[in-house]
Amino acid sequence: MRRVGFVVNPIAGMGGRVGLKGTDGKVAEARERGAEPRAPERAREALQSLAATEVDIELLVAGGAMGETVVTEAGFEYETVSDPPGETSAADTRDAVRAFATTGVDLVLFVGGDGTAVDVAETLAECNREIPMLGVPAGVKIYSSVFAVSPRAAGRIAATFERTATREVNDIDEAAYRSGEVTSELKGLAEVPVAEELQSSKQLSGGSVATLAAGVAADVEAGVTYVLGPGSTLGAIKRELGFDGSPLGVDVWRAGEEGGELLVRDGSADEILDSLDEHSVVMVSPIGGQGFVFGRGNQQLSPAVLRQSGIEIVASRSKLDDIGVLRVDTGDRDLDEDLRGWRKVRIGRVERRLLKVV
C-alpha cells in the first residue's frame, strides 16, 4: 500500500494560452481573455496513469477543485484532508500539504507550476518531514527539477518509484518575466523520486547564435508567415529580421519581397491562429537543459496553431550537446505522438543535426 497526498492548483497554467506567461496575480485577466483551466485535465491524465499501474494506492486529497473533484471523476477511493473555499490560494495548497505531513504520506503528488512547487517544498520543510514530492507539470513556466516530463509519467513514477534523491526547486519573478527579464532563483531543495522521466532544471545560459540567426534571416521566403517563439535564440533571429519582438512571448511576422511585416506581437493562441494562412511556419528553440520544444513557456503555440503550420526547430550546438533528446507536451496526446520521431534541428547558417523527439 502506498499513501499519496494529492493536491491540484486549479488555476495553474491558465495564463499560458492567452499570452500572460504566468497566472500569479493575473487570474481575473486570464479569465477575461477567455482562458480555460488547464490543471484539471493534467490531473486526470496523471490519475489515469496512476490507476493503470494497478499498484495499491491510498489517496489523501485536498477538497473541491484542489483534488477531490477530479479524483472522484477518476473513480479512486480517497480521504479528504482539507476544505478550501471556492477561490483558492497558495495558502490552501500549504494547508493541504501540512495535513498530508501530519497524517503521514509516502509522497506528495501536486499539479501546478514552479510557484506550487515552492509552496509544497517550503511547507514540507516547515513540517520537518522528509516526504518526497513530485510535480505534474501544469504551469506556464517550469524551471524546477521536481517535475515529471508529462502527467502520465508522473502517475507511473508516483506508483513505482523505489528511491529518492535531492533536487532543486526554482522559481522566477513573473512580473520581471513578463517584461523580458529572466532570472531563476533557487528556492529550496526537495526529495524527489528517482526516475528517467524527470525533467532537469532549466538552464539559462547558452552559446552565440549570431551565425544561426543570420542563416535563418537569409532563408526566409516572401509570402510565408513565421510564428516565432520565445527565448534568446529566437530573440536573436527577430533582431536579425529587423523587428523588436517580444523576448518571452510569441510573435507573428510575414516576410515580404523586401523586409517584412509584424502581424502580432506577444500574441495569445487565438490571435496567433487568426493570423495564420496556408503558408505558415512555427519556429521554436528547445529549452536548455530540458529539451522541451512545446509545452513549457510557449503554450500560446496551441495544438490548433501547430496543426496548421510547418515546424522548424533551431538551437545552438552547445544547447543540443547538453540536451540529448527533444520533448513535447502540448496537452494533445495525438499531436504529441505525431510530433515524436527524428527531427532536423538547424544549428548554424546551413548546418542541421538530427535529434529525436521522445
VEXDREN-2710 file (C-alpha; in Angstrom, 1 decimal):
% VEXDREN-2710
k/r/px/py/pz
1/MET/0.0/0.0/0.0
2/ARG/1.4/3.4/-1.0
3/ARG/-0.1/6.6/0.6
4/VAL/-0.1/9.5/-1.7
5/GLY/-1.2/13.1/-0.9
6/PHE/-2.7/14.7/-4.0
7/VAL/-3.2/18.4/-4.4
8/VAL/-4.1/20.5/-7.5
9/ASN/-3.6/24.2/-8.1
10/PRO/-6.7/24.7/-10.2
11/ILE/-5.6/27.9/-11.8
12/ALA/-2.1/26.8/-12.8
13/GLY/-1.2/27.4/-16.4
14/MET/-4.3/29.5/-17.2
15/GLY/-2.2/32.4/-18.4
16/GLY/-0.3/30.4/-21.0
17/ARG/-2.7/30.1/-23.9
18/VAL/-3.7/33.7/-23.6
19/GLY/-0.2/35.1/-23.6
20/LEU/0.2/36.1/-19.9
21/LYS/3.3/34.0/-19.3
22/GLY/2.0/33.1/-15.8
23/THR/-1.0/33.3/-13.6
24/ASP/0.4/34.9/-10.4
25/GLY/-1.9/37.9/-9.8
26/LYS/-3.4/37.6/-13.3
27/VAL/-6.3/35.1/-12.8
28/ALA/-9.0/37.7/-13.5
29/GLU/-7.3/39.0/-16.6
30/ALA/-6.7/35.4/-17.8
31/ARG/-10.4/34.7/-17.5
32/GLU/-11.3/38.0/-19.2
33/ARG/-9.1/36.8/-22.1
34/GLY/-11.0/33.6/-22.3
35/ALA/-8.5/31.3/-20.5
36/GLU/-9.7/27.8/-19.7
37/PRO/-8.5/25.8/-16.6
38/ARG/-5.6/23.6/-17.7
39/ALA/-4.7/21.9/-14.4
40/PRO/-7.8/19.6/-14.1
41/GLU/-7.1/17.8/-17.4
42/ARG/-3.4/17.4/-16.5
43/ALA/-4.5/15.9/-13.1
44/ARG/-6.9/13.5/-14.9
45/GLU/-4.1/12.2/-17.1
46/ALA/-1.8/11.6/-14.1
47/LEU/-4.5/9.8/-12.2
48/GLN/-5.4/7.6/-15.2
49/SER/-1.7/6.6/-15.5
50/LEU/-1.6/6.0/-11.7
51/ALA/-4.6/3.7/-11.9
52/ALA/-3.1/1.8/-14.9
53/THR/-0.1/0.7/-12.8
54/GLU/-2.5/-1.4/-10.7
55/VAL/-0.4/-0.6/-7.6
56/ASP/-2.5/-0.4/-4.4
57/ILE/-2.8/3.3/-3.8
58/GLU/-4.4/5.1/-0.8
59/LEU/-5.1/8.7/-1.8
60/LEU/-5.4/11.7/0.6
61/VAL/-6.7/14.7/-1.2
62/ALA/-7.4/18.4/-0.9
63/GLY/-11.1/19.2/-1.1
64/GLY/-13.1/20.5/-4.1
65/ALA/-11.3/21.8/-7.1
66/MET/-7.9/21.2/-5.4
67/GLY/-8.2/17.5/-5.8
68/GLU/-11.4/15.9/-4.6
69/THR/-13.4/16.7/-7.8
70/VAL/-11.0/15.2/-10.3
71/VAL/-10.2/12.2/-8.0
72/THR/-13.9/11.4/-7.7
73/GLU/-14.3/11.5/-11.5
74/ALA/-11.3/9.1/-11.8
75/GLY/-13.0/6.6/-9.6
76/PHE/-10.5/6.5/-6.8
77/GLU/-11.4/5.9/-3.2
78/TYR/-9.9/8.7/-1.1
79/GLU/-9.8/10.6/2.2
80/THR/-10.3/14.4/2.1
81/VAL/-7.9/16.3/4.4
82/SER/-8.9/20.0/3.8
83/ASP/-11.9/22.1/2.7
84/PRO/-10.6/25.1/0.6
85/PRO/-13.0/27.9/-0.4
86/GLY/-14.3/28.4/-3.9
87/GLU/-11.5/30.9/-4.8
88/THR/-8.3/29.0/-3.8
89/SER/-4.9/30.4/-3.0
90/ALA/-1.3/29.3/-2.2
91/ALA/-2.3/29.2/1.5
92/ASP/-4.8/26.4/0.7
93/THR/-2.1/24.4/-1.0
94/ARG/0.1/24.8/2.1
95/ASP/-2.8/23.8/4.4
96/ALA/-3.3/20.6/2.4
97/VAL/0.4/19.8/2.5
98/ARG/0.5/20.3/6.2
99/ALA/-2.4/17.9/6.6
100/PHE/-0.6/15.3/4.4
101/ALA/2.5/15.7/6.6
102/THR/0.6/15.4/9.8
103/THR/-1.4/12.3/8.6
104/GLY/1.7/10.7/7.0
105/VAL/2.1/10.0/3.3
106/ASP/4.8/8.4/1.2
107/LEU/4.6/11.1/-1.5
108/VAL/3.1/14.4/-2.2
109/LEU/1.9/14.5/-5.8
110/PHE/1.0/18.0/-6.9
111/VAL/-0.4/19.6/-10.0
112/GLY/0.9/23.0/-10.9
113/GLY/4.0/25.0/-11.8
114/ASP/7.0/26.4/-10.1
115/GLY/5.0/28.5/-7.6
116/THR/3.1/25.5/-6.5
117/ALA/6.4/23.5/-6.2
118/VAL/7.7/26.2/-3.9
119/ASP/4.6/26.1/-1.7
120/VAL/4.9/22.3/-1.4
121/ALA/8.6/22.2/-0.7
122/GLU/8.6/25.1/1.9
123/THR/5.7/23.6/3.7
124/LEU/7.3/20.1/3.9
125/ALA/10.5/21.8/5.2
126/GLU/8.5/23.7/7.8
127/CYS/6.9/20.5/9.0
128/ASN/10.4/19.0/9.3
129/ARG/9.3/16.0/7.3
130/GLU/11.5/14.3/4.6
131/ILE/8.5/13.3/2.5
132/PRO/9.3/13.2/-1.2
133/MET/7.3/15.4/-3.7
134/LEU/6.6/15.0/-7.4
135/GLY/5.1/17.6/-9.8
136/VAL/2.6/17.1/-12.6
137/PRO/3.5/19.9/-15.0
138/ALA/0.6/22.3/-15.5
139/GLY/2.2/25.7/-15.1
140/VAL/3.3/28.2/-17.8
141/LYS/6.9/28.2/-16.6
142/ILE/8.6/25.2/-15.1
143/TYR/12.2/25.7/-14.1
144/SER/12.4/23.2/-11.2
145/SER/13.7/19.7/-11.5
146/VAL/10.9/18.2/-9.3
147/PHE/8.5/17.6/-12.2
148/ALA/7.9/14.6/-14.3
149/VAL/8.2/15.2/-18.1
150/SER/4.5/14.7/-18.5
151/PRO/1.3/14.0/-16.5
152/ARG/1.3/10.3/-17.5
153/ALA/4.9/9.9/-16.5
154/ALA/4.1/11.5/-13.1
155/GLY/1.4/8.9/-12.5
156/ARG/3.8/6.0/-13.3
157/ILE/6.5/7.4/-11.2
158/ALA/4.3/8.0/-8.2
159/ALA/3.2/4.4/-8.1
160/THR/6.5/2.7/-8.9
161/PHE/9.5/4.7/-7.5
162/GLU/11.8/2.9/-5.2
163/ARG/14.2/5.6/-4.0
164/THR/14.6/9.4/-3.9
165/ALA/17.3/12.0/-4.5
166/THR/17.6/15.7/-3.7
167/ARG/16.7/18.0/-6.5
168/GLU/16.2/21.8/-7.0
169/VAL/13.1/23.9/-6.6
170/ASN/13.4/27.1/-8.6
171/ASP/11.2/30.0/-9.5
172/ILE/11.3/33.4/-11.2
173/ASP/9.6/36.7/-10.7
174/GLU/6.7/36.7/-13.1
175/ALA/6.4/40.5/-13.3
176/ALA/10.0/40.7/-14.4
177/TYR/9.5/37.7/-16.7
178/ARG/6.6/39.5/-18.5
179/SER/8.9/42.5/-19.1
180/GLY/11.6/40.3/-20.6
181/GLU/13.9/39.6/-17.6
182/VAL/14.6/36.0/-16.8
183/THR/16.4/35.2/-13.5
184/SER/15.9/31.8/-12.0
185/GLU/16.3/31.7/-8.2
186/LEU/16.9/28.6/-6.1
187/LYS/14.1/28.4/-3.6
188/GLY/14.9/25.2/-1.9
189/LEU/15.8/21.5/-2.1
190/ALA/13.4/18.6/-2.0
191/GLU/13.4/14.8/-2.0
192/VAL/12.1/13.6/-5.4
193/PRO/11.6/10.1/-6.7
194/VAL/14.4/8.8/-8.9
195/ALA/13.2/8.1/-12.4
196/GLU/14.3/8.6/-16.0
197/GLU/11.2/10.6/-16.8
198/LEU/12.0/13.6/-14.6
199/GLN/12.9/16.9/-16.2
200/SER/16.1/18.9/-15.5
201/SER/16.4/22.3/-14.1
202/LYS/16.0/24.9/-16.8
203/GLN/19.5/26.3/-17.9
204/LEU/19.6/30.0/-18.7
205/SER/22.9/30.3/-20.5
206/GLY/24.0/29.3/-23.9
207/GLY/26.4/30.0/-26.8
208/SER/26.3/32.6/-29.5
209/VAL/23.6/32.2/-32.1
210/ALA/24.6/35.1/-34.4
211/THR/25.5/32.8/-37.3
212/LEU/22.3/30.8/-36.8
213/ALA/20.2/33.9/-36.8
214/ALA/21.9/35.3/-39.9
215/GLY/21.3/32.0/-41.7
216/VAL/17.6/31.9/-40.8
217/ALA/17.1/35.6/-41.9
218/ALA/18.8/34.8/-45.3
219/ASP/16.5/31.9/-46.0
220/VAL/13.1/33.4/-45.2
221/GLU/10.6/33.2/-48.1
222/ALA/8.4/36.0/-49.2
223/GLY/4.8/35.4/-48.5
224/VAL/5.4/33.0/-45.7
225/THR/4.1/33.8/-42.2
226/TYR/6.6/32.9/-39.5
227/VAL/5.4/32.3/-35.9
228/LEU/8.4/33.0/-33.7
229/GLY/8.5/31.5/-30.2
230/PRO/10.1/33.0/-27.0
231/GLY/13.7/32.8/-25.8
232/SER/17.1/34.3/-26.5
233/THR/17.8/32.2/-29.6
234/LEU/14.5/33.4/-31.3
235/GLY/15.2/36.9/-30.0
236/ALA/18.4/37.0/-32.0
237/ILE/16.5/35.8/-35.1
238/LYS/13.8/38.5/-34.6
239/ARG/16.5/41.2/-34.4
240/GLU/18.2/39.8/-37.5
241/LEU/14.8/40.0/-39.3
242/GLY/14.7/43.7/-38.3
243/PHE/11.9/43.9/-35.7
244/ASP/11.6/44.4/-32.0
245/GLY/9.9/41.2/-30.9
246/SER/8.6/40.1/-27.5
247/PRO/11.5/38.4/-25.7
248/LEU/9.3/36.0/-23.9
249/GLY/6.2/36.0/-26.0
250/VAL/5.2/34.6/-29.4
251/ASP/5.4/37.0/-32.4
252/VAL/4.0/36.6/-35.9
253/TRP/5.9/38.1/-38.8
254/ARG/5.2/37.8/-42.5
255/ALA/8.1/38.0/-45.0
256/GLY/7.8/40.3/-48.0
257/GLU/9.9/40.8/-51.1
258/GLU/11.8/43.5/-49.2
259/GLY/11.6/43.2/-45.4
260/GLY/8.5/42.0/-43.7
261/GLU/5.5/43.0/-41.5
262/LEU/5.0/42.3/-37.8
263/LEU/1.4/41.0/-37.7
264/VAL/1.2/40.1/-34.0
265/ARG/3.5/40.9/-31.1
266/ASP/3.3/38.8/-27.9
267/GLY/0.1/37.1/-29.1
268/SER/-2.4/34.8/-27.5
269/ALA/-3.2/31.4/-29.0
270/ASP/-6.3/32.9/-30.7
271/GLU/-4.5/35.9/-32.0
272/ILE/-1.8/33.7/-33.5
273/LEU/-4.3/31.3/-35.0
274/ASP/-6.2/34.2/-36.6
275/SER/-3.0/35.5/-38.3
276/LEU/-2.1/32.2/-40.0
277/ASP/-2.5/31.4/-43.7
278/GLU/-1.8/28.4/-45.9
279/HIS/2.0/29.2/-45.8
280/SER/2.8/29.4/-42.1
281/VAL/5.9/28.1/-40.1
282/VAL/6.3/27.9/-36.4
283/MET/9.9/28.4/-35.3
284/VAL/11.0/27.4/-31.8
285/SER/14.1/26.6/-29.8
286/PRO/14.2/23.9/-27.1
287/ILE/14.6/24.9/-23.5
288/GLY/18.2/24.4/-22.4
289/GLY/18.8/21.5/-20.1
290/GLN/15.3/20.2/-20.6
291/GLY/14.8/19.8/-24.3
292/PHE/11.1/20.8/-24.3
293/VAL/10.1/22.2/-27.7
294/PHE/6.4/22.7/-26.9
295/GLY/4.5/22.9/-23.6
296/ARG/6.9/24.9/-21.4
297/GLY/6.7/28.7/-21.6
298/ASN/5.1/28.7/-25.1
299/GLN/1.5/27.4/-24.6
300/GLN/0.4/30.1/-26.9
301/LEU/1.5/27.7/-29.6
302/SER/-1.6/25.7/-29.2
303/PRO/-2.4/22.4/-30.9
304/ALA/-4.6/24.3/-33.3
305/VAL/-1.7/26.5/-34.3
306/LEU/0.7/23.6/-34.6
307/ARG/-1.7/21.6/-36.7
308/GLN/-2.0/24.4/-39.2
309/SER/1.7/25.2/-39.5
310/GLY/5.0/23.7/-40.5
311/ILE/7.6/23.4/-37.7
312/GLU/11.3/24.5/-37.7
313/ILE/13.5/23.9/-34.7
314/VAL/16.6/26.0/-34.1
315/ALA/19.3/25.8/-31.5
316/SER/23.0/26.4/-30.9
317/ARG/25.3/23.4/-31.0
318/SER/26.1/23.8/-27.3
319/LYS/22.5/23.7/-26.3
320/LEU/21.9/20.4/-28.2
321/ASP/25.0/18.9/-26.7
322/ASP/23.5/19.4/-23.2
323/ILE/20.0/18.1/-24.2
324/GLY/20.4/14.8/-25.9
325/VAL/16.7/14.4/-26.8
326/LEU/13.8/16.7/-27.5
327/ARG/10.4/16.6/-25.7
328/VAL/6.9/17.8/-26.4
329/ASP/3.9/18.3/-24.0
330/THR/1.2/20.1/-26.0
331/GLY/-1.7/18.8/-24.0
332/ASP/-3.0/16.9/-27.0
333/ARG/-1.8/13.3/-26.8
334/ASP/-2.4/12.6/-30.5
335/LEU/-0.4/15.6/-31.6
336/ASP/2.4/14.7/-29.2
337/GLU/2.5/11.3/-30.8
338/ASP/2.6/12.9/-34.3
339/LEU/5.5/15.1/-33.3
340/ARG/7.6/12.3/-32.0
341/GLY/10.4/10.8/-34.0
342/TRP/13.6/12.2/-35.7
343/ARG/13.6/15.9/-36.4
344/LYS/16.2/18.1/-38.2
345/VAL/17.4/21.0/-35.9
346/ARG/19.0/23.9/-37.5
347/ILE/22.3/24.7/-35.7
348/GLY/24.1/27.2/-38.0
349/ARG/23.9/29.1/-41.2
350/VAL/23.3/26.0/-43.2
351/GLU/24.1/23.1/-40.8
352/ARG/21.5/20.8/-39.3
353/ARG/21.5/18.0/-36.8
354/LEU/19.1/15.1/-36.4
355/LEU/17.6/14.8/-32.9
356/LYS/14.9/12.6/-31.7
357/VAL/11.6/13.9/-30.1
358/VAL/10.7/11.3/-27.4
END
